């Protein structure tokens, strides 16, 4: 859990040491300076975790602290590390190292000016520098972890949206084709129309199962299952299907990805190509597997929509081109 302002408020207790000196040797100037110090420190921390120009109280804090240190020395120098801590909280970008270094150097000069020896200078400098660096690094680590968590959530949302697009896009295209078949057959062949309606029911049940699997983290049905579904979808759409496969040993990830390629490519052909024939070819190219989906329909079948973009984001090298009167989608996937 990321530290909040209360984790830094407690360090105001360090002001007890100069306050104790004031009890023994009262000074209204020292008391006023210590009150301003406490107010500026608490305001800088609060604004750094909320809203407002936190650098304003930070500047006041540094000025008052160093002035008190030069005037009184001794235990008043214990306040210098709190200035460094406030810098570590307020200044969180690239300027932080320079700010912390500057505060450390000034604390050394203040210690010398107040009559401190070498040991006092070293102790104040070390305490001031370490306090600021520890605070800055700790907060930065928590911020980095939060950024990584947000990025992971965003990537998972994108993955899920791609998977859901691929699943439902293919299934709904098939449902539309089946529904058109029912409409054509209903007036003249009620039995055939009923069979097509039954297919729609089965497709709907299967789609529901696939969506449930996707919610559970499912990545795809694999190449063999997608090819079988593609044959059925193409035939129902009146597109001649031709499948030519070389025997290739695939990793589970590559098999799932190629399944998504078949699903997306065939869905685009059915939706947009107005093709009469579609050929699916799988070739072994050493470290890569090439999958081609070629059709004799319209070029808009391979416009880069969300589906093809999703394939590229999954790690596939995607190319769409016109070739010999056909339109060819080629996808290269590492084995």
N, C-alpha and C positions, 0 to 999 in steps of 0.2 A: 504494500500500500504506500502510495506516495506521501512523503511528509507534508503536513500542513503548517500554517503559520504558528500554531501553538507549540510545535517542536522547536521554534526559534525564540518565541516569547520568553521561555524559561531562562534563557541566557542573560536576561536583564539582571538576574541575581548577582552577576559579576560586579554590578555597580555598588554592591554592599561594601566592597573594600575601600573605595574613595569616600563613601558615605560615612564609614567608621572614622576616617581621618577628620571629616567635618564635625563629627560629634566631639572629638577631642580638641579640635581647633576650629571653632565655627567661623564661617566666611559666607556672607550673603552672596558674593560673586560666585564662589564655588558651588553653593547650593542652587543658585539660579542656573548655572552652567550644567550641573548634573541633572536638573529637571528637564532642561532643553534636550540634553543627550538622550534621556529615557524616552521623551515624547517623540523625538526624531527617529530613534531606533524602532520603536513600536509602529510608527506610521509607515516607515520604509518597508517593514516586513508585511504589514497589512496590505499596503497598496501593491506590493509585488505579487501577492496571491489574489488580488482583486482587480480593481480598476483604479486608474489614476496615475499621474506622473510620479512614480516611485523615486525617480532620480532627484527630485526636489528635496525630500527629507533626507535622502542619502548624502547629498552635498552638505546640507546643514549639519548632519551627524558627523561627517568627516571634519568639517571646520571647527565645530565645538570641541570634539574629542582631542584634536591636535593642539588646539589653543589651551585646553585644560592641562594636557600633558606637559606642554612647555612651561606653563605657569606653576604647576605644583609638583610634577615628576612623581617618583615613588609609585605608590599603588594606583595613581591615576593613569599610569601607562597600561594597566590591565584592561582599559577600555579599548585599546587599539585593536585587539583581535575581534571585538564585536563590530567594528567598522568593516573589517575584512569579511566577516560572516555576512553582513548586510550586503556587501558588494557581491558575494557569491550567490545571494538570493536574487538581487535586483538585476545584475548584469549577467545574462545567461548566454549571450551570443559570443562571437569571436573577440569582442572587446574585453571579455572577462579576464583573460590572462594579463592584459595590459593594466586593467584596473587593479587587480590584485597585486601585481608587481609594483605599481605606483604607491598603493597604500603601504606596502611593506617598506619601501624605500623611505617614504615620508615618516613612518613610525620610527625607523632607525635614526633619522635626522632629529626628530623630536626628542628621542631618548638622549642623544648626544647633547642637544641644546639644554636639556634639563639637568645635565650633570652626571648622567649615567656612564658607567665604565664599559669596557669591552664586553664583559659578561652580561651586563644588563642589555646592551644593544643586541647581542646575539640572541638572548632569551626572548626579547620583545619581537625581534624580526622573525624568529622561528615560529613563535606562537601565532603572530599575525598572519604569516604566509600559510601555515598549515590549516588554520581555522577556515580561511577563505577557500583554499583549494578543496578541502574535504567537503565543504558545503556545496561548492560548485559542481564537483564531480558526482556527488551523491544525487543531486537534483537532475543533472544531465542524464545519469544512468536511468533514473525513473522515467524521465521524459522519453528517452530512446526506447525503453521497453513499452511504453504506452503507444508510441508511434508504430513500433513493430506489430503490436497487437491490433491497432486500427488497420494497418496494411493487410494483416492476415485475414481480418474480417472482410475487408473489401475484396480481396482476391477470392475468398470463399463465396461471397455473394455473386461475383462475376462468373465463377465456375458454375454455380448452381443455375444462374440465369441462362448460361450457354447450354447446359445440359437440358434444362426444361424446354428451351427453344427447340433443340434438336428432337427431343422426344415428342413434343406436341405437334411440331411442324410436320413431321413425317406422318404421324398418326391421323391428324386432321385432314391432311391431303388425301390419305387413303379412304377416310370416311366420306369425304366429298365425292370421290370417284365411285364408291359403292352406292352412295345415295343417288347419284345420277343414273347408275345402272338400275336401281329400284324404280326410279321414275319412268325410265324407258320401258321396263319390262312389265310394270304393273297393269297397263291396259290390255296386254295380249298374253301374258304368261305369269299367272299369279304364283305358281309354284316356284318358278325361277326367281321372281321378285322376293318371295318369302326366304329363299336361300340367301339371297344377297342381304336381306335385312338381318338374317341370323349372323352373317359374317360381320355386319356392322356391330351387332351386339358383342361378338367375340373380340373384335378390335377394341371396342370401348372398355371391356373388362381388362384386356391386356394393357391398354394405355393406363388404366387406373393403377394396375400393379407396377407398371414402370415408373409412374410418378411417385408412388410410395417408395420404391427402391431408390429413386433419385434423391428423395428427401433424406433417406438413410445413408447417403454418400455413394450411391451406385454410379459407376462411370460409363457403363455401356454393356450391350449384350454380347459383344464379340463379333468377329468377322463372319463366321459361318451363319449365325442366326440372322445377322443383318442382310447377308446375301439372299437367304431364303425369303425374308420379308420383302426385299427389293424385287425379286423375281415376281412375287405375287402382286405387288403394287404396280409394277410396269405392265404385267399382263392385264390386270383389271383396267388400267388406263388405256389399253389398246396399243401399247408400245412393245415391239418385238425385243426380247431380252436375250443377250448373248454374253456368257460368262466364260472367261478363259483364265485359269489360275495355275501358276507354277507352285509346286510344293515348297513351302517356306516354313522354317521353324521360327516362330515369333514369341517374343516375351509377352506376358499378360498385358502390359501397358500398350505395347505396339498393336496387339490384337484388338484391344478395346478401341484404340484410336482409329485403326483402319475400319472398324465397325461404324464409328461415327462418320468417317469419310463417306462410306457407302450410303449411309442414311441421309446425310446432307446432300450429297451429289444427286442421288435418285430423286429426292424430294424436289430439288430445283428443276430437274428434267420434267417431272410430272406437272409441277406448277406452271412453269414458264416456257418450256422449250417447244411445245407443240410438235414433238418428234414422232417418227414412226419406228425408229430403231434405237437401241441403246446398248453399247458394248462395255462390259466391265472387265478389265485386264489387270492381273497381278503378276509382277515380275520381280525376280530376285536380282538385285544389283550389288552384291557383295555386302557392305555394311548397311545398305539401305534397301528398303522395299518400295517399289513404285506401283502405285495404284492409279489406273486411268479409267475415267468414265467418259465415254465419247457418245455423242448423239448427233442425229442429222437434222436437228430442229433449229430454233432461233438462238441468236447470240446472247440474248438477255438471260438465258438460263444460268450463266456464270457471272452475273454481276456480283460484286463483293458486298453481300448483305451481312447480317449478323452471323449467319451460319458459317460462311467461308471464313469470316474474320475469326470466329471462335475456333475453327480448325487450326488456323495459323497460331493462335494464342496457346493452343495445346502442344505446340512444338512441331507441327508438320510444315513442310515447305510446299506451299500451294502455288500452282500456276494454272491459269485459264487462257486458252488460245484457240484461234480458228486454224483448221488444218485440213486441206483436201475436201472442202465442202462440209466438214464436220466441226463440231465444237467440242473441245477436249479439256477435261479437268484432270490435271496430273498432280498427285500428292506423293511426296517422298517422306518416308518415316524411318527412323533408325530402328534396326531389329531389336 
